[in-house]
Amino acid sequence: MRLTPLVTAGLETVLNRVLYRDCSLKAARQRLAGQVLTLCLDELSHPLVLVFSKQQLDVLSDWQDSSECTLITQLKTLPKLRVRQKLTSLIRNGELQVEGDLQVVQRFSALIDLAELDPAEYLAPWIGDIAAQSVSQRAQRALRLLRCEVARRQDYLGQVLTEEWRVAPGALELAWFSEEVDAMERSLDALTARLAQLEAR
């Protein structure tokens, strides 16, 4: 999949809104100023280049200059970068390959970890504070209910499987049953032989 200028511009707008609006993130942003981080995602045919400055973040799909760090991973791994403590395990597991300065990834991870993702804050300019807060609360409530429902279904499925396992005989029980059937067949054969002897008299 090739990233169009529209996609990179949209991504740039979102990242700038999340990472560059909050004054409390200024120190974390300054540590990245002047750095270039290239993201090579398996799902994309072209790399995604993040160029950090003091004022903003530029997202490019075409970059000719060198980059301080290149990150090779998959889209599904990107959300895990929010937890700085997971970086080492992600690299060790092979989910993340880092070429170049590891500190750039660590600083980027720290920045997105510090960023507060409150949907109401981003909806407020378009629909107003009260409506944004209401939508955000309802979305969070729906998400909690969905998580509870998924957990409940998993628990139910686990109980059903456990009950099935209790009903189904184990390997030892099958072996014992087989031996009992063989013993019963031998007894039946012996009884049949006796009856035949009695009838012969």
C-alpha positions as CSV (number, residue, x, y, z in Angstrom):
1,M,0.0,0.0,0.0
2,R,1.4,3.4,-1.0
3,L,0.8,6.4,1.2
4,T,-0.9,9.3,-0.6
5,P,-0.1,12.9,0.4
6,L,-3.6,13.1,1.8
7,V,-3.0,10.2,4.2
8,T,0.4,11.5,5.3
9,A,-1.1,15.0,5.8
10,G,-3.9,13.5,7.9
11,L,-1.5,11.6,10.0
12,E,0.7,14.6,10.4
13,T,-2.3,16.7,11.6
14,V,-3.3,14.1,14.2
15,L,0.2,13.6,15.5
16,N,0.8,17.4,15.8
17,R,-2.5,17.8,17.6
18,V,-1.7,15.0,20.1
19,L,2.0,15.6,20.6
20,Y,2.5,19.4,20.0
21,R,-0.5,21.1,21.6
22,D,0.2,20.2,25.2
23,C,2.8,22.6,26.8
24,S,3.7,20.0,29.4
25,L,5.3,17.9,26.6
26,K,7.7,20.6,25.6
27,A,10.8,19.1,27.2
28,A,10.1,15.6,25.7
29,R,9.6,17.3,22.2
30,Q,12.9,19.3,22.5
31,R,14.8,16.0,23.0
32,L,13.6,14.9,19.6
33,A,14.0,18.3,17.8
34,G,16.2,17.9,14.7
35,Q,15.9,14.1,14.7
36,V,14.5,12.0,11.9
37,L,12.8,8.6,12.6
38,T,11.9,6.3,9.7
39,L,9.2,3.8,10.1
40,C,9.3,0.8,7.7
41,L,6.0,-1.0,8.2
42,D,5.5,-4.5,6.6
43,E,2.0,-3.4,5.4
44,L,3.3,-0.3,3.5
45,S,5.4,-0.3,0.4
46,H,7.1,3.0,1.3
47,P,8.6,4.1,4.6
48,L,7.0,6.7,6.8
49,V,9.4,9.4,7.8
50,L,8.9,11.5,11.0
51,V,10.9,14.7,11.0
52,F,10.8,16.4,14.4
53,S,11.4,20.1,15.0
54,K,10.7,22.3,18.0
55,Q,7.4,23.7,16.5
56,Q,6.0,20.6,14.7
57,L,6.3,17.1,13.3
58,D,6.4,16.6,9.6
59,V,5.2,13.2,8.2
60,L,6.7,12.3,4.8
61,S,6.6,9.3,2.5
62,D,9.4,10.5,0.3
63,W,12.7,11.4,2.1
64,Q,16.1,11.5,0.4
65,D,18.3,12.5,3.4
66,S,19.6,10.1,6.0
67,S,17.7,9.3,9.2
68,E,19.1,8.9,12.7
69,C,17.0,5.8,13.3
70,T,15.0,3.3,11.3
71,L,12.3,1.2,12.9
72,I,11.2,-1.9,11.1
73,T,8.0,-3.4,12.4
74,Q,4.3,-4.1,11.7
75,L,1.2,-1.8,12.2
76,K,-0.1,-3.9,15.1
77,T,3.2,-3.4,17.0
78,L,3.0,0.5,16.9
79,P,0.5,0.8,19.8
80,K,2.9,-1.2,22.0
81,L,5.5,1.6,21.6
82,R,3.5,3.7,24.1
83,V,4.9,1.5,26.9
84,R,8.6,2.4,27.2
85,Q,9.3,-0.7,29.3
86,K,8.2,-3.0,26.5
87,L,10.8,-1.7,24.0
88,T,13.5,-4.2,25.0
89,S,11.2,-7.2,25.0
90,L,9.8,-6.1,21.6
91,I,13.3,-6.0,20.2
92,R,14.2,-9.3,21.8
93,N,11.1,-11.0,20.4
94,G,11.8,-9.8,16.9
95,E,8.7,-7.7,16.7
96,L,10.8,-4.6,16.4
97,Q,14.1,-4.1,14.5
98,V,16.1,-0.9,15.2
99,E,18.8,0.4,12.9
100,G,20.7,3.4,14.1
101,D,20.3,5.4,17.3
102,L,18.1,3.5,19.8
103,Q,17.7,6.7,21.8
104,V,15.5,8.2,19.1
105,V,13.0,5.4,19.5
106,Q,13.2,5.7,23.3
107,R,12.5,9.4,23.2
108,F,9.7,9.0,20.7
109,S,8.2,6.2,22.9
110,A,8.5,8.5,26.0
111,L,6.8,11.4,24.1
112,I,3.8,9.3,23.0
113,D,3.6,7.7,26.5
114,L,3.3,11.2,28.1
115,A,0.7,12.4,25.6
116,E,-2.8,12.3,27.0
117,L,-5.3,10.9,24.6
118,D,-8.6,12.4,25.7
119,P,-11.1,12.2,22.8
120,A,-13.3,15.0,24.4
121,E,-10.4,17.4,24.1
122,Y,-10.2,16.8,20.3
123,L,-13.9,16.8,19.7
124,A,-14.6,20.0,21.7
125,P,-13.6,22.5,19.0
126,W,-16.1,21.0,16.6
127,I,-19.1,20.0,18.8
128,G,-18.6,22.0,22.0
129,D,-17.3,21.0,25.4
130,I,-20.5,19.5,26.9
131,A,-21.3,17.4,23.8
132,A,-17.7,16.2,23.5
133,Q,-17.6,15.2,27.1
134,S,-20.9,13.3,26.8
135,V,-19.7,11.5,23.6
136,S,-16.4,10.6,25.3
137,Q,-18.1,9.3,28.4
138,R,-20.6,7.2,26.4
139,A,-17.8,5.8,24.2
140,Q,-15.7,4.9,27.3
141,R,-18.8,3.3,28.9
142,A,-19.5,1.3,25.7
143,L,-15.9,0.2,25.6
144,R,-16.0,-1.0,29.2
145,L,-19.2,-2.9,28.5
146,L,-17.7,-4.5,25.5
147,R,-14.6,-5.5,27.5
148,C,-16.9,-7.0,30.2
149,E,-18.9,-8.9,27.6
150,V,-15.8,-10.3,26.0
151,A,-14.4,-11.3,29.4
152,R,-17.8,-12.9,30.3
153,R,-18.0,-14.8,27.0
154,Q,-14.4,-16.1,27.5
155,D,-15.2,-17.2,31.0
156,Y,-18.4,-19.0,29.8
157,L,-16.4,-20.7,27.0
158,G,-13.8,-21.7,29.5
159,Q,-16.4,-23.3,31.8
160,V,-18.1,-25.1,28.9
161,L,-14.8,-26.6,27.8
162,T,-13.9,-27.5,31.3
163,E,-17.3,-29.3,31.8
164,E,-16.8,-31.0,28.4
165,W,-13.4,-32.2,29.6
166,R,-14.9,-33.5,32.8
167,V,-17.6,-35.5,30.9
168,A,-15.2,-36.9,28.3
169,P,-13.1,-39.8,29.7
170,G,-9.4,-39.4,30.1
171,A,-6.8,-41.7,28.6
172,L,-6.5,-43.8,31.8
173,E,-10.3,-44.2,32.0
174,L,-10.4,-45.4,28.4
175,A,-7.6,-47.9,29.0
176,W,-9.5,-49.2,32.1
177,F,-12.7,-49.4,30.2
178,S,-11.0,-51.3,27.4
179,E,-9.6,-53.8,29.9
180,E,-13.0,-54.3,31.5
181,V,-14.6,-55.0,28.1
182,D,-11.8,-57.6,27.3
183,A,-12.4,-59.2,30.7
184,M,-16.2,-59.3,30.1
185,E,-15.6,-60.9,26.7
186,R,-13.4,-63.6,28.2
187,S,-16.0,-64.3,30.9
188,L,-18.7,-64.5,28.2
189,D,-16.6,-66.9,26.1
190,A,-16.1,-69.1,29.2
191,L,-19.8,-69.0,30.0
192,T,-20.6,-69.9,26.4
193,A,-18.2,-72.8,26.5
194,R,-19.8,-74.2,29.8
195,L,-23.3,-73.9,28.3
196,A,-22.1,-75.8,25.2
197,Q,-20.7,-78.5,27.5
198,L,-23.9,-78.8,29.5
199,E,-26.0,-79.0,26.3
200,A,-23.7,-81.7,25.0
201,R,-24.5,-83.9,28.0
